[in-house]
Amino acid sequence: PPSAPPTPPPPSSPLPDVNRQTTDPPCFPSSATVQRADGATAPLSSLSAGDSILAAAADGTLGFDVVSSFSLADPSAKAVFLSLATATATVTLTPTHKLPAGPAKALKQASEVAVGETMWLPPPARGGGGGGGEGEGG
């Protein structure tokens, strides 16, 4: 079920931010929020190397991963974002960023999520706004 507690992803799982060492666009706007290991929410722009945040593993399960210096957001980066909305949550990300969607929680590019398809989102974090969990949107 979508409300299952997070499990740790493999240590090599990538984080959803821009790599300062490349010209890759950011996956999320710097104002997007993440859940820290203590349950609090924080904007991406406030993260530092070594912070532990909730992230999706390749199989769609949620767990905590450590932010590396290579995955920190670049405030000067520019990108086109799209927003996927459900009745309880909105996710803003680049069209090519992957998220768990569909009955099998398969990772799909955001641009490929269809209207009415289930997106698997984390539950709302303590002290944060917005909803989470299972939702249909597009």
HUQUIWO-V859075 format. One record per pair of residues at least 6 apart in sequence whose C-alpha atoms are under 8 Angstrom apart, sorted by sequence separation. I is the first residue (numbers start at 0). J is the second residue. If there is no record, write none. Layout:
BEGIN
i=<I	I>
j=<J	J>
END
This chain:
BEGIN
i=<17	34	35	55	56	83	84	99	100	123	17	18	33	34	54	55	82	83	98	99	100	123	17	32	33	53	54	82	83	98	99	122	123	16	17	32	33	53	54	82	97	98	122	123	15	16	32	33	53	54	81	82	97	98	121	122	15	16	31	32	52	53	80	81	96	97	98	120	121	15	30	31	51	52	80	81	96	97	100	119	120	29	30	51	52	80	81	95	96	119	120	29	30	51	52	79	80	94	95	104	119	120	28	29	35	36	50	51	78	79	94	95	101	102	104	118	119	35	36	49	50	93	94	100	101	117	118	35	36	48	49	92	100	101	117	118	34	35	48	49	100	117	118	33	34	47	48	99	100	116	117	33	46	47	48	98	99	115	116	47	98	99	114	115	116	114	115	48	113	114	47	113	46	112	83	36	44	81	43	44	15	59	14	59	89	88	87	88	29	55	87	88	12	55	87	12	29	59	8	58	59	88	8	9	25	58	59	87	8	25	58	86	20	57	85	86	14	19	85	86	18	19	25	84	85	8	12	14	17	18	19	24	25	28	84	85	8	17	18	19	24	25	27	83	84	6	7	8	10	16	17	18	19	24	83	5	6	7	8	15	16	17	18	5	6	7	8	14	16	17	4	5	6	7	5	31	61	28	27	28	27	26	27	26	25	26	40	39	40	38	39	40	38	39	40	39	34	1	1	2	1	2	2	1	1>
j=<23	40	41	61	62	89	90	105	106	129	24	25	40	41	61	62	89	90	105	106	107	130	25	40	41	61	62	90	91	106	107	130	131	25	26	41	42	62	63	91	106	107	131	132	25	26	42	43	63	64	91	92	107	108	131	132	26	27	42	43	63	64	91	92	107	108	109	131	132	27	42	43	63	64	92	93	108	109	112	131	132	42	43	64	65	93	94	108	109	132	133	43	44	65	66	93	94	108	109	118	133	134	43	44	50	51	65	66	93	94	109	110	116	117	119	133	134	51	52	65	66	109	110	116	117	133	134	52	53	65	66	109	117	118	134	135	52	53	66	67	118	135	136	52	53	66	67	118	119	135	136	53	66	67	68	118	119	135	136	68	119	120	135	136	137	136	137	71	136	137	71	137	71	137	109	63	72	109	72	74	54	98	54	99	129	129	129	130	72	98	130	131	56	99	131	57	74	104	54	104	105	134	55	56	72	105	106	134	56	73	106	134	69	106	134	135	64	69	135	136	69	70	76	135	136	60	64	66	69	70	71	76	77	80	136	137	61	70	71	72	77	78	80	136	137	60	61	62	64	70	71	72	73	78	137	60	61	62	63	70	71	72	73	61	62	63	64	70	72	73	61	62	63	64	63	91	121	91	91	92	92	92	93	93	93	96	124	124	125	124	125	126	125	126	127	127	124	119	120	121	121	122	132	132	133>
END
